[in-house]
Amino acid sequence: MTLLTVVETAAFLKFKNPNSLYNNKTIPRVYVGRRVRFVQEDLEQWLRRKTDQALAKVEQVRKPGPMFRIKVPR
């Protein structure tokens, strides 16, 4: 288990502002005393889940519907 600091997590997730991690409550975190830490394995799993959800939405939009031929007047 690899614990990351806020700055390390921001670099890992390519966030420009590490403080935005505090505002994003969906990112998995643990508290060590009063300090916030992030488990790298949890972050990787969270990213995979978010990516899979996004890809599922794209596939849902891309499903081919009925084909129509549009006549364009010349």
N, CA and C atoms as an extended XYZ file, in Angstrom:
222
Properties=species:S:1:pos:R:3:atomname:S:1:resname:S:1:resid:I:1 pbc="F F F"
N         0.861       -1.175        0.000 N   MET     1
C         0.000        0.000        0.000 CA  MET     1
C         0.903        1.232        0.000 C   MET     1
N         0.668        2.097       -0.967 N   THR     2
C         1.464        3.311       -1.099 CA  THR     2
C         0.606        4.519       -0.748 C   THR     2
N         0.979        5.242        0.295 N   LEU     3
C         0.263        6.458        0.682 CA  LEU     3
C         0.893        7.656       -0.007 C   LEU     3
N         0.044        8.510       -0.574 N   LEU     4
C         0.506        9.715       -1.254 CA  LEU     4
C         0.011       10.952       -0.523 C   LEU     4
N         0.818       11.989       -0.545 N   THR     5
C         0.401       13.276        0.014 CA  THR     5
C        -0.507       13.972       -0.992 C   THR     5
N        -1.036       15.105       -0.601 N   VAL     6
C        -1.897       15.881       -1.494 CA  VAL     6
C        -1.111       16.330       -2.723 C   VAL     6
N         0.103       16.804       -2.521 N   VAL     7
C         0.924       17.276       -3.647 CA  VAL     7
C         1.274       16.114       -4.579 C   VAL     7
N         1.636       14.970       -4.022 N   GLU     8
C         1.955       13.800       -4.842 CA  GLU     8
C         0.732       13.314       -5.614 C   GLU     8
N        -0.422       13.345       -4.969 N   THR     9
C        -1.654       12.922       -5.625 CA  THR     9
C        -2.025       13.876       -6.745 C   THR     9
N        -1.857       15.162       -6.516 N   ALA    10
C        -2.141       16.146       -7.565 CA  ALA    10
C        -1.251       15.892       -8.777 C   ALA    10
N         0.008       15.591       -8.552 N   ALA    11
C         0.919       15.285       -9.660 CA  ALA    11
C         0.499       13.987      -10.353 C   ALA    11
N         0.117       12.988       -9.580 N   PHE    12
C        -0.311       11.700      -10.126 CA  PHE    12
C        -1.548       11.861      -11.009 C   PHE    12
N        -2.506       12.679      -10.558 N   LEU    13
C        -3.748       12.900      -11.302 CA  LEU    13
C        -3.641       14.046      -12.304 C   LEU    13
N        -2.486       14.697      -12.335 N   LYS    14
C        -2.222       15.827      -13.228 CA  LYS    14
C        -3.155       17.015      -12.957 C   LYS    14
N        -3.418       17.260      -11.677 N   PHE    15
C        -4.167       18.442      -11.261 CA  PHE    15
C        -3.184       19.601      -11.181 C   PHE    15
N        -3.585       20.760      -11.655 N   LYS    16
C        -2.718       21.935      -11.553 CA  LYS    16
C        -2.693       22.482      -10.134 C   LYS    16
N        -3.832       22.413       -9.461 N   ASN    17
C        -3.957       22.988       -8.127 CA  ASN    17
C        -4.223       21.874       -7.108 C   ASN    17
N        -3.257       21.578       -6.247 N   PRO    18
C        -3.471       20.515       -5.253 CA  PRO    18
C        -4.660       20.775       -4.336 C   PRO    18
N        -4.998       22.035       -4.100 N   ASN    19
C        -6.125       22.349       -3.213 CA  ASN    19
C        -7.450       21.857       -3.770 C   ASN    19
N        -7.543       21.658       -5.079 N   SER    20
C        -8.798       21.182       -5.653 CA  SER    20
C        -9.101       19.744       -5.223 C   SER    20
N        -8.100       19.028       -4.737 N   LEU    21
C        -8.343       17.676       -4.218 CA  LEU    21
C        -9.215       17.708       -2.972 C   LEU    21
N        -9.072       18.748       -2.179 N   TYR    22
C        -9.886       18.863       -0.963 CA  TYR    22
C       -11.362       19.047       -1.313 C   TYR    22
N       -11.632       19.763       -2.408 N   ASN    23
C       -13.011       20.058       -2.794 CA  ASN    23
C       -13.691       18.881       -3.483 C   ASN    23
N       -12.914       18.032       -4.128 N   ASN    24
C       -13.477       16.898       -4.849 CA  ASN    24
C       -13.681       15.741       -3.877 C   ASN    24
N       -14.898       15.562       -3.440 N   LYS    25
C       -15.200       14.549       -2.416 CA  LYS    25
C       -15.351       13.147       -2.998 C   LYS    25
N       -15.300       13.001       -4.325 N   THR    26
C       -15.448       11.672       -4.914 CA  THR    26
C       -14.133       10.911       -4.958 C   THR    26
N       -13.013       11.603       -4.808 N   ILE    27
C       -11.709       10.950       -4.837 CA  ILE    27
C       -11.490       10.237       -3.505 C   ILE    27
N       -11.181        8.934       -3.547 N   PRO    28
C       -10.991        8.193       -2.292 CA  PRO    28
C        -9.796        8.709       -1.501 C   PRO    28
N        -9.974        8.830       -0.194 N   ARG    29
C        -8.931        9.370        0.677 CA  ARG    29
C        -8.993        8.691        2.025 C   ARG    29
N        -7.917        8.809        2.759 N   VAL    30
C        -7.868        8.324        4.137 CA  VAL    30
C        -7.297        9.444        4.989 C   VAL    30
N        -7.633        9.403        6.257 N   TYR    31
C        -7.102       10.397        7.186 CA  TYR    31
C        -6.120        9.707        8.118 C   TYR    31
N        -4.944       10.279        8.203 N   VAL    32
C        -3.931        9.825        9.152 CA  VAL    32
C        -3.819       10.951       10.164 C   VAL    32
N        -4.504       10.775       11.281 N   GLY    33
C        -4.637       11.889       12.219 CA  GLY    33
C        -5.509       12.948       11.558 C   GLY    33
N        -4.978       14.148       11.449 N   ARG    34
C        -5.718       15.228       10.775 CA  ARG    34
C        -5.273       15.415        9.331 C   ARG    34
N        -4.304       14.651        8.915 N   ARG    35
C        -3.756       14.804        7.565 CA  ARG    35
C        -4.481       13.896        6.571 C   ARG    35
N        -4.653       14.423        5.369 N   VAL    36
C        -5.293       13.666        4.295 CA  VAL    36
C        -4.212       12.942        3.502 C   VAL    36
N        -4.445       11.674        3.254 N   ARG    37
C        -3.551       10.878        2.419 CA  ARG    37
C        -4.397       10.111        1.406 C   ARG    37
N        -3.754        9.701        0.343 N   PHE    38
C        -4.430        8.976       -0.726 CA  PHE    38
C        -3.672        7.679       -0.980 C   PHE    38
N        -4.411        6.585       -1.081 N   VAL    39
C        -3.803        5.284       -1.368 CA  VAL    39
C        -3.713        5.156       -2.885 C   VAL    39
N        -2.502        4.979       -3.382 N   GLN    40
C        -2.289        4.964       -4.829 CA  GLN    40
C        -3.112        3.874       -5.517 C   GLN    40
N        -3.199        2.714       -4.925 N   GLU    41
C        -3.971        1.623       -5.512 CA  GLU    41
C        -5.455        1.988       -5.603 C   GLU    41
N        -5.977        2.673       -4.584 N   ASP    42
C        -7.376        3.126       -4.613 CA  ASP    42
C        -7.585        4.155       -5.715 C   ASP    42
N        -6.612        5.042       -5.897 N   LEU    43
C        -6.707        6.048       -6.956 CA  LEU    43
C        -6.710        5.396       -8.334 C   LEU    43
N        -5.854        4.397       -8.526 N   GLU    44
C        -5.807        3.700       -9.811 CA  GLU    44
C        -7.127        2.995      -10.096 C   GLU    44
N        -7.683        2.364       -9.081 N   GLN    45
C        -8.975        1.686       -9.227 CA  GLN    45
C       -10.088        2.700       -9.516 C   GLN    45
N       -10.063        3.830       -8.827 N   TRP    46
C       -11.051        4.894       -9.029 CA  TRP    46
C       -10.964        5.426      -10.461 C   TRP    46
N        -9.739        5.630      -10.956 N   LEU    47
C        -9.555        6.110      -12.329 CA  LEU    47
C       -10.087        5.103      -13.345 C   LEU    47
N        -9.809        3.824      -13.125 N   ARG    48
C       -10.317        2.797      -14.037 CA  ARG    48
C       -11.844        2.797      -14.062 C   ARG    48
N       -12.445        2.907      -12.882 N   ARG    49
C       -13.908        2.916      -12.786 CA  ARG    49
C       -14.487        4.125      -13.515 C   ARG    49
N       -13.884        5.314      -13.303 N   LYS    50
C       -14.364        6.530      -13.969 CA  LYS    50
C       -14.189        6.421      -15.483 C   LYS    50
N       -13.075        5.840      -15.920 N   THR    51
C       -12.823        5.671      -17.350 CA  THR    51
C       -13.831        4.703      -17.954 C   THR    51
N       -14.088        3.600      -17.277 N   ASP    52
C       -15.066        2.628      -17.765 CA  ASP    52
C       -16.454        3.251      -17.870 C   ASP    52
N       -16.833        4.069      -16.888 N   GLN    53
C       -18.133        4.736      -16.927 CA  GLN    53
C       -18.211        5.694      -18.107 C   GLN    53
N       -17.144        6.443      -18.350 N   ALA    54
C       -17.129        7.392      -19.464 CA  ALA    54
C       -17.199        6.653      -20.797 C   ALA    54
N       -16.459        5.558      -20.924 N   LEU    55
C       -16.494        4.781      -22.164 CA  LEU    55
C       -17.866        4.167      -22.398 C   LEU    55
N       -18.520        3.732      -21.340 N   ALA    56
C       -19.865        3.165      -21.472 CA  ALA    56
C       -20.838        4.219      -21.987 C   ALA    56
N       -20.692        5.451      -21.518 N   LYS    57
C       -21.562        6.529      -21.993 CA  LYS    57
C       -21.309        6.817      -23.464 C   LYS    57
N       -20.039        6.809      -23.874 N   VAL    58
C       -19.702        7.055      -25.279 CA  VAL    58
C       -20.278        5.948      -26.149 C   VAL    58
N       -20.140        4.708      -25.728 N   GLU    59
C       -20.679        3.587      -26.495 CA  GLU    59
C       -22.195        3.675      -26.598 C   GLU    59
N       -22.833        4.142      -25.546 N   GLN    60
C       -24.285        4.278      -25.552 CA  GLN    60
C       -24.711        5.317      -26.584 C   GLN    60
N       -23.959        6.393      -26.690 N   VAL    61
C       -24.272        7.453      -27.650 CA  VAL    61
C       -23.965        6.986      -29.066 C   VAL    61
N       -22.935        6.178      -29.233 N   ARG    62
C       -22.492        5.749      -30.558 CA  ARG    62
C       -23.318        4.619      -31.151 C   ARG    62
N       -24.229        4.038      -30.416 N   LYS    63
C       -24.993        2.915      -30.952 CA  LYS    63
C       -25.689        3.360      -32.234 C   LYS    63
N       -25.489        2.595      -33.291 N   PRO    64
C       -26.085        3.011      -34.566 CA  PRO    64
C       -27.599        2.892      -34.534 C   PRO    64
N       -28.207        3.904      -35.029 N   GLY    65
C       -29.651        3.911      -35.143 CA  GLY    65
C       -30.031        3.589      -36.576 C   GLY    65
N       -31.285        3.763      -36.920 N   PRO    66
C       -31.703        3.503      -38.299 CA  PRO    66
C       -31.015        4.487      -39.250 C   PRO    66
N       -30.671        3.975      -40.417 N   MET    67
C       -30.010        4.815      -41.413 CA  MET    67
C       -31.072        5.486      -42.280 C   MET    67
N       -30.908        6.770      -42.479 N   PHE    68
C       -31.820        7.532      -43.318 CA  PHE    68
C       -31.024        8.174      -44.435 C   PHE    68
N       -31.610        8.196      -45.604 N   ARG    69
C       -30.982        8.880      -46.715 CA  ARG    69
C       -31.659       10.239      -46.850 C   ARG    69
N       -30.865       11.260      -46.825 N   ILE    70
C       -31.396       12.617      -46.935 CA  ILE    70
C       -31.201       13.080      -48.366 C   ILE    70
N       -32.291       13.520      -48.979 N   LYS    71
C       -32.202       14.036      -50.343 CA  LYS    71
C       -31.907       15.521      -50.278 C   LYS    71
N       -30.864       15.890      -50.970 N   VAL    72
C       -30.474       17.291      -51.018 CA  VAL    72
C       -30.861       17.819      -52.391 C   VAL    72
N       -31.670       18.888      -52.430 N   PRO    73
C       -32.056       19.443      -53.738 CA  PRO    73
C       -30.835       20.013      -54.455 C   PRO    73
N       -30.808       19.795      -55.768 N   ARG    74
C       -29.688       20.305      -56.568 CA  ARG    74
C       -30.051       21.564      -57.271 C   ARG    74
